[in-house]
Amino acid sequence: MEVTTLDIAGDILTAADLLETGGWCRSSFTDDHGRHCADGWVAVATGALGPWGTPTYVNARYLAAVGVLGEQALREGAFSFIGYNDGQRDKRKVIRFMRRAARQLLAQ
């Protein structure tokens, strides 16, 4: 099954919405309160969350979304998508970053 640009952008936007409503953490995929980092919410949005609470890494939609977010992080001067998440102090910046990546993907 082919993963389309619309699928990827939709997954990123869903993950941003989940981060906004479900809680956010840094330096950990999931914390003790059930909050996820941005990468964790991408795994939830794409159905890639594995049985141990980490991504399965075989989900094409997850890999595509993380790839787009990694490219966005590089454009914005961060070392990686995870590095961008962990370097922020305000989840609103991470949410805006994710929405910006989805918009830029759709504009291509």
C-alpha positions as CSV (number, residue, x, y, z in Angstrom):
1,M,0.0,0.0,0.0
2,E,1.4,3.4,-1.1
3,V,1.7,6.1,1.5
4,T,0.7,9.4,0.0
5,T,1.7,13.0,0.8
6,L,-1.8,13.5,2.1
7,D,-1.5,10.5,4.4
8,I,1.8,11.7,5.8
9,A,0.6,15.3,6.4
10,G,-2.6,14.0,8.0
11,D,-0.6,11.8,10.3
12,I,1.6,14.7,11.4
13,L,-1.4,16.9,12.0
14,T,-3.1,14.2,14.0
15,A,0.1,13.7,16.1
16,A,0.2,17.5,16.7
17,D,-3.4,17.4,17.9
18,L,-2.7,14.4,20.2
19,L,0.3,16.2,21.6
20,E,-1.8,19.3,22.3
21,T,-4.5,17.3,24.1
22,G,-2.7,14.3,25.4
23,G,0.3,15.8,27.1
24,W,4.0,16.2,26.2
25,C,7.3,15.1,27.6
26,R,10.9,15.5,26.6
27,S,13.9,13.2,26.8
28,S,11.7,10.2,27.0
29,F,9.4,8.4,24.5
30,T,6.7,8.1,27.2
31,D,6.7,9.3,30.8
32,D,5.1,7.8,33.9
33,H,2.0,9.9,33.3
34,G,1.3,8.5,29.8
35,R,2.5,11.6,28.0
36,H,4.5,11.2,24.9
37,C,7.2,13.2,23.2
38,A,6.4,14.3,19.6
39,D,7.9,11.1,18.2
40,G,5.7,9.1,20.5
41,W,2.6,10.9,19.3
42,V,3.6,10.2,15.7
43,A,3.8,6.5,16.6
44,V,0.3,6.6,18.1
45,A,-1.1,8.6,15.1
46,T,0.3,6.1,12.6
47,G,-0.5,2.9,14.5
48,A,3.2,2.2,15.0
49,L,3.2,2.0,18.7
50,G,4.5,-1.5,19.6
51,P,3.7,-3.7,22.5
52,W,6.5,-2.3,24.7
53,G,5.4,1.3,24.2
54,T,8.0,2.1,21.5
55,P,7.6,2.3,17.7
56,T,7.8,-0.9,15.7
57,Y,9.9,0.8,13.0
58,V,8.3,-1.3,10.3
59,N,5.4,1.0,9.8
60,A,5.8,2.9,6.5
61,R,3.5,5.8,7.6
62,Y,5.5,6.2,10.8
63,L,8.8,6.2,8.9
64,A,7.5,8.6,6.3
65,A,6.2,11.1,8.9
66,V,9.4,11.0,11.0
67,G,11.4,11.5,7.8
68,V,9.4,14.6,6.9
69,L,9.8,15.9,10.5
70,G,13.5,15.2,10.5
71,E,13.9,17.2,7.2
72,Q,11.9,20.1,8.8
73,A,14.2,20.0,11.9
74,L,17.3,20.3,9.7
75,R,15.8,23.2,7.8
76,E,15.1,24.9,11.1
77,G,18.7,24.4,12.4
78,A,18.1,21.4,14.7
79,F,20.1,18.2,14.6
80,S,17.1,16.0,14.4
81,F,13.3,15.8,15.0
82,I,13.8,14.2,18.4
83,G,16.5,16.8,19.2
84,Y,14.1,19.6,18.3
85,N,11.4,18.1,20.7
86,D,13.9,17.7,23.5
87,G,15.4,21.2,23.1
88,Q,12.1,23.0,23.6
89,R,10.6,24.2,26.8
90,D,7.1,24.9,25.5
91,K,5.0,22.2,23.8
92,R,3.3,24.9,21.7
93,K,6.5,25.4,19.8
94,V,6.6,21.7,19.0
95,I,3.0,21.7,17.9
96,R,3.6,24.7,15.6
97,F,6.7,23.0,14.2
98,M,4.8,19.8,13.4
99,R,1.9,21.8,11.7
100,R,4.5,23.8,9.8
101,A,6.1,20.6,8.5
102,A,2.7,19.3,7.4
103,R,1.8,22.5,5.6
104,Q,5.2,22.7,3.8
105,L,4.7,19.1,2.7
106,L,1.3,19.8,1.3
107,A,2.6,22.9,-0.5
108,Q,5.2,20.9,-2.5
